[in-house]
């Protein structure tokens, strides 16, 4: 294919995001630096396929195919693919290239952005050309201007289809001109999150068998984000928290794999400092918070905050409303909030509470179960339960130790979660650690939410 990438315009190492693998592609030795090296899957696991099927993109592929068929009939077309990081843009482009090859497109030569025009491929026919530009948001104004000037010059009257992928709302202004001013057939495709049925198909592709109902419930926590979903699945396999049976994959233990924490850390490092700061502060305040609460903490004027909010929204991690912001993906919100030390989380909440102006009692709405500013007080039974959780015991093991049923253990854990204002074992231990330093164990080694 005529693939114009960052290697055509610079000799610098590729950006971590640019090099990211497709959202539904199995990890390999050339995987993106977004996912840190980790142990392979269990020894008894079947070897992963080189490339997993593209799931949940049938409507988007139909639109791209319509543009390719228009080009195959002699017209010029543009397919602009947009989506947040990890939405599977590169994998989608690969599928489009395969479809173009089946339609008879010339896809086997390269065309540098700078320098003399590339020599024409030896082809006596007037076959249409496919030009692929991935990670277009990394192109500067100069490179984008060069693309815009040359988009027809090299190919004369031959049909050309441009296939351009970039993050939502990013890239040079001249690239917007290419998208908006394209003649012929134009398709602007946005890759949204996967529906649950498609996410479960991806799970079956990775695991080799469909997920059980409890496992599917855990996977739904990824919110249909392709990258998070695949990394969650591979992390669960690496840490043996999922058991693959003959006909179904079963949940062994529910916890966030270290692979996901590493992925989040590297993703956050790729963002500008102010954007990363905003995401972590907003996550501590809750899955949804008021914009007014951010101003006294971030110490920036509203005009500067507006720019940072715009940048954060292009990552797909944050949704910005008129007065409030929220995290559409629950798993991503939990990961970001958990990356902030517990003492800093408590200090940030106190800072927000102190900065809010007082209001008359009759005007104060009833707050929906606010998280406590400090660790909860525990009675004797709760203290014993937390101590066993800190030892890393599962619900069944705790039940045997206390001579009660696993259902009773789960009931008391959920009460503790509500009391502490958390939703996982790790968060519970961290919230309690400061007020009860005598508890044994290390929070980072304990299981996740109760089953």
Residue, then its C-alpha position, 0 to 999 in steps of 0.5 A: x500500500x502507499x503507506x505514508x507514516x512518520x518514518x517518511x518525514x523524520x528519523x526519530x523513534x516513533x511515538x508510543x501512541x503511533x506504534x500502538x498495536x491494533x485494539x484487537x491484535x494479539x501481543x507480540x515481540x513488536x508490541x507497542x511500548x504502551x504495554x510493558x513487557x510482561x510474562x506470556x500466557x500460561x504454559x497450557x494456553x494455545x498460541x495466540x493468532x497473529x491477528x485477531x478478527x475485527x469485531x463490532x465494526x461491520x457498519x463502519x467497514x460497509x461505509x469504507x467499502x462503499x468508498x473503495x468501490x467508488x474508487x474501483x469504478x474510477x472515482x477519487x475518494x477519501x476515508x477519514x477514520x477518527x477515534x481516541x487512542x486504543x480504539x483500533x484505528x490501525x487495525x481498521x485500516x489493515x482491514x480496509x487495505x485487505x478489502x482494497x487488494x481484493x478490489x484490484x487496487x495498487x497497494x504495493x508501493x510507497x510515496x515519501x512526503x518530502x523529496x522527489x516523487x516516488x517512481x511509479x509502480x510497474x503497472x500497465x493498467x489504470x488500476x486505482x491507487x490506495x494511499x494510507x496515512x496512519x497516525x495523521x495527528x502526528x503530522x505537523x503543518x509543513x508535512x500536512x501542507x505537502x500532502x495537501x499539495x500532492x494529493x493528485x499530482x503524482x497520479x494524474x487522472x488515475x483514481x486515488x482513494x485516501x485512507x487517513x486515520x487520526x485521533x478525534x479533533x487533532x492534527x494540522x489545520x491543513x489536514x482538516x482541509x483535506x478531509x473537508x475539501x475532498x472531491x468525490x466520495x467522502x466517508x468520515x468514520x468514528x470508531x466508538x466503543x464496542x457493544x457488549x456482544x462484540x466485546x464478548x466475541x473479542x474475549x472468545x478470540x483471545x481465550x479460545x472459548x466464550x466467557x462465562x456470565x461472571x467473567x463477561x460481567x467483569x469484562x463489561x467493566x472495560x466499557x467496550x474500549x478495545x485496547x483496555x479490553x484486550x489488555x485486561x484479557x491478556x493480563x488475566x491470563x498472565x496472572x491466572x485469574x481466568x480458567x479456560x475450560x473446554x467450552x467456557x472461560x471462568x473467572x477465578x479471581x477478580x482483580x485489576x492485572x498489573x498489565x493494565x496498571x502499566x498500560x495506564x502509567x505509560x498512557x498518562x506519561x504520553x499526555x501533556x503535564x497539564x492534561x495528566x494533572x487534570x485527569x488524576x485530580x478529576x478522577x480523585x473527585x469522583x467519576x463525575x464532578x463539577x468544573x467549578x471544583x477543579x479551578x481552585x485545585x489546578x490554579x489556572x484561569x478558566x481560559x487555560x482550563x478550557x484548553x486543557x479540557x479540550x485536550x483531555x476530551x480528545x483522549x477519550x478518557x473524559x467527557x466534558x459537559x456544560x458544568x460537569x465532567x465525567x469518565x465514561x469508562x469506569x475501569x479507566x476511572x478506577x485505574x486513574x484514581x487508584x494511581x494517586x496515593x491515598x493520602x493525596x486523595x484525601x488531601x485533595x477532597x479536603x481542599x475541594x470541600x474547603x474551597x466551596x462557598x457556604x450555602x444556606x442549609x435549605x439550599x444544600x442538596x442531599x449529597x449522593x453517598x459522598x466518599x469519607x474524608x478519612x478511614x472508617x472506624x471498624x468494629x471487631x468483626x470488620x477488623x478481622x475481615x479486613x485483616x484476612x483480606x489483607x492476607x490475600x485470602x479469597x472469599x471462600x478461604x475467608x469463609x472457611x477461616x471464619x466458619x461462615x458461608x462465602x455469601x455472608x463474606x460477600x455481604x459484609x465486604x460490600x457493607x465495608x465498601x459502602x462504609x469506606x466509599x470504595x469499590x475494590x479490596x485494594x482501595x479498601x485497604x488503602x483507605x483503612x491503612x492510615x487509620x489502622x496501621x496495625x493491619x498486616x499485608x500489602x494492598x497491592x498484593x490483594x484481590x479486587x472486588x468481591x465475587 
